[in-house]
């Protein structure tokens, strides 16, 4: 190839021909050539210094070649620059840039668009500073009045605004003002362009700056808003959609700028919420939830509710092209396709007060106007409560009364509406709840599958109240009818209904808990029957329903008659699913719940389950370093699920797990998992298991205790603690559990752990509540076993520690922490003097100290200070306390 770097680089005819030939073969569908071979050949050419010059030459100047070939050359160039821009010579960089700029106004739209993509990559890597001519070229094109030039520059500019908006809002050496100040007036000007493409690109570009809100945009807000109102009824749907998006973003980021115009904006949004274009209507519909989230005065929106509510309801009727209508035709006997299975994610175990709530979307289908309208109505009902019922109920009643097959979508939308407002309007609906439930139960047997499925969901939205009212005869009959109705639907022949019924049943289980006990046999029979007939996707939901049932009824499950129904099918499935199949995750989770519920009753099933978890962890740890010998692909989620099931077993079996642990290499595997720097969720679950094992069989951790302690302490000593907060939380909890079992042996790490816990307690306001609680408890447990080591440092942390202790609910862990507090005060009474008021508040936070021994210790501590503080100092301390605190302290004879 030609020598590079000369001022007027020229391609060699032969090289040009060869590269064009390869590109032609690459894109030709009929070419018999091996595509991977062509790809290798192109990669080979990439090593020549001036290959990129050839590509830009083909893109910019190969007029005789097809647009497709020129475009492919451009895409290849873009990818090459992405990886190698910074290492190619300045002369080449300059050549490429000089060839790109004239193409901004190319006659072909695809060429212009490809050039815009490449320019964005160059700016991303070299900045605006590295290309001073670019801004002038943009300005010239935008001001040229030639549609190709204006559109080419606008397209490139919009891509920069989308991918790297901050570069235009930065100071550029040699420029009097920031680039954004040069372009904004021109973008506003284009809002009035006769060309829809320019209106769309310019508005889309300005919208990218709402989040960043540079001062240039803030100071021209009136101009922007006038521009938006000017485009409000644009003939192009894409432009109307962008106008809606702008209002939604503004209300999220800067609601104050819209407040003076709010009525106009709301009236506009009501109008476009009925737009014939579904995408525009969807964008407009996002506005109502955003308005409520922005905490703006509800009064402004209140007067529009009688117009808004009917619009939302009419948008909740299934559109003719809704994918659910097509899916509903699917029979249960059809196996699921792989793309039907949404990726599922297991949440690692978390030790503490804030168990992560998993928001289970009812279905993983596409967000659309129907779902957005229902979500908006849900939010509105939570803000305005029963105020929306007078507008809402007549419409619901009319839709429910619509008879005939052709009106089924209206009836379905009415049931969806009831469910959507079921939470927010419960006060107004509660007096009629038994009528509503009595109306919904027969709909579970409707001939239309989507009415059956939505009735399941809506009943689940009322399940809390159905359970609450089950104390009297009529209420119990309704609870039972709901329960049996959902169980019938679990065995529906339609996949969509099966899914809705299982999810609804899981919600009912959570609310009903032990109320389910009398019905356990029939529930298990239905769930296990479903287990036998479901396809893969819905099978996951049955596992969840079985797991939720176990969590709900606990030890009630531990009866031979129930175990005979439940366990054989699960064990058969357990043997059937291989260790490398992701369908194992929900099964492992299900077993975790069952093991915890059955407690020692699970012992008969435990050995093979335990052994399989060990095998999974072992083979995955091997796969991480050597996939071939492991025979499986590495996937950390298998390790996380297996660790969590081992935690469930440990929790369920208690010290009964000892024999299994002693005959395995769990200790060494667990240490490896605790040290897995690449996967925080593996570490999170590993430390949860470490704490669980510390409780029941600390002796088995003993041989590697110092390593466990060092690695756990390391999790707390990290500047990035906020990024791995759940790991730190579990490690902190595990250290505390180990401390109370191994006593003095914890001493080597005590000081380093305390020095990590103190900053957590001192900066508690920015951190997760659970980490703060666990830190306070672990600090107390360390003080309990090593008071001589911890007490000399008391005055550094007493105040923030006592504040944290006073937030913790009464339980055994809080008792340990206070035993530690008493031990420290005995060792160093003067260390707490300056924080005595805080200590008294912490003591007063107890509802009741159940342990007589601890109660007496606290009395001694308080009385010790009362005697120590003479000459009115004690009374002065007491006068600083709030009256309820003083009342609580009277229990301790002071």
Secondary structure, DSSP 8 states (H G I E B T S, - for coil): ---S--SS----HHHHHHHHHHHHHHH-TT--S-HHHHHHHHHHHTTSTTHHHHHHHHHHH-TTS-HHHHHHHHHHHHHHHHHHGGGS-HHHHHHHHHHHHHGGG-SSHHHHHHHHHHHHHHHHHHTTGGGHHHHHHHHHHHTS--HHHHHHHHHHHHHHHHHHGGGGGS--TT-SS-HHHHHHHHHHHHTT-S-HHHHHHHHHHHHTTTTT--HHHHHTHHHHHHHHHHHTT-SSHHHHHHHHHHHHHHHHH-HHHHHTTHHHHHHHHHHHTT-SSHHHHHHHHHHHHHHHHTT--HHHHHTTHHHHHHHHHHHTS--TT-HHHHHTT-BTTS---GGGS----------SS--------S------HHHHHHHHHHHHHHHHGGGGHHHHHHHHHHHHH--SGGGHHHHHHHHHHHHHTTTTTHHHHHTTHHHHHHHHHHHTT-SSHHHHHHHHHHHHHTHHHHHHGGGSHHHHHHHHHHHHHHHHHHT-SBHHHHHHHHHHHHHHHHHHGGGGGGGHHHHHHHHHHHHHH--HHHHHHHHHHHHHHHHHHGGGG-SHHHHHHHHHHHHHHHHHS-TT-TTHHHHHHHHHHHHHHHGGGGHHHHHHHHHHHHHHHHHHHHHHH-HHHHTS---HHHHHHHHHHHHHHHHHHGGGGHHHHHTS-HHHHHHHHHT-TT-HHHHHHHHHHHHHHHHHHGGGGGGGHHHHHHHHHHHHS-TTTTTTHHHHHHHHHHHHHHHHHHGGGGHHHHHHHHHHHHHHHHTGGGS-HHHHHHHHHHHHHHHHH-HHHHGGGHHHHHHHHHHHHTTS-SSHHHHHHHHHHHHHHHH-GGGGGGGHHHHHHHHHT-S----HHHHHHHHHHHHHHHHHSTTTHHHHHHHTS-HHHHHHHGGGT-
